[in-house]
């Protein structure tokens, strides 16, 4: 029930040792989520471009023009500025 004198700062040390590992794991999970979002957006863009190119095989420029905005919508990223991390779409 009562702590001995030599155990007073034990919890603080345990948190200080565990917190960096937990933060690294959390950032890794977030990074995998962003990679998956990019993968889905690029897949959708490729499918859109291929579908248009299958119907209009001679119009390559329009197929690229139809796929490019879909691919650009998936490139969400964190960008470091001088003051903080901001969410850029």
C-alpha positions in Angstrom: 0.0 0.0 0.0 2.7 2.5 0.9 5.8 2.9 -1.3 9.3 2.6 0.0 11.6 5.5 -0.5 13.7 3.8 -3.2 10.6 3.2 -5.4 9.4 6.8 -5.6 10.3 7.6 -9.2 9.8 4.2 -10.7 6.6 5.0 -12.6 8.1 8.1 -14.2 11.1 6.1 -15.4 8.8 3.3 -16.8 6.7 5.9 -18.7 9.9 7.6 -20.0 11.2 4.3 -21.4 7.9 3.1 -22.9 6.7 6.4 -24.5 9.2 6.6 -27.4 8.4 3.0 -28.4 4.7 3.7 -28.3 5.1 6.9 -30.3 7.2 5.1 -33.0 4.6 2.3 -33.3 1.7 4.9 -33.6 3.6 6.9 -36.3 4.3 3.7 -38.2 0.6 2.8 -38.2 -0.3 6.3 -39.5 2.3 6.0 -42.2 1.0 2.6 -43.3 -2.5 4.2 -43.5 -1.2 7.0 -45.7 0.6 4.5 -48.0 -2.6 2.5 -48.3 -4.6 5.6 -49.2 -2.1 6.5 -51.9 -2.2 2.9 -53.2 -6.0 3.0 -53.5 -6.0 6.4 -55.2 -3.3 5.4 -57.8 -5.3 2.1 -58.4 -8.4 4.1 -59.1 -6.6 6.5 -61.4 -5.0 3.7 -63.4 -8.4 2.0 -63.7 -10.0 5.2 -64.9 -7.2 5.8 -67.5 -7.3 2.2 -68.7 -11.1 2.2 -69.1 -11.0 5.4 -71.1 -8.0 4.1 -73.2 -9.9 0.9 -73.9 -12.8 2.8 -75.4 -10.8 5.5 -77.2 -7.4 3.8 -78.0 -6.1 6.7 -80.1 -6.7 9.4 -77.5 -3.8 8.9 -75.1 -3.7 12.5 -73.9 -7.3 12.5 -72.8 -6.8 9.1 -70.9 -3.9 10.7 -69.0 -6.0 13.9 -68.4 -8.8 11.8 -66.9 -6.5 9.8 -64.6 -4.3 12.7 -63.4 -6.9 14.4 -61.1 -7.9 11.2 -59.5 -4.2 10.4 -58.8 -3.6 13.9 -57.5 -6.6 13.6 -55.0 -4.8 10.7 -53.3 -1.5 12.5 -52.7 -2.3 13.8 -49.3 0.8 14.3 -47.2 2.3 15.9 -44.2 4.5 18.8 -45.1 7.0 20.4 -42.7 7.0 24.2 -42.6 9.1 26.5 -40.5 6.5 26.6 -37.7 4.7 23.2 -37.6 3.5 20.2 -39.5 0.5 21.0 -41.6 -1.9 18.8 -43.5 -1.7 19.4 -47.2 -4.1 18.1 -49.8 
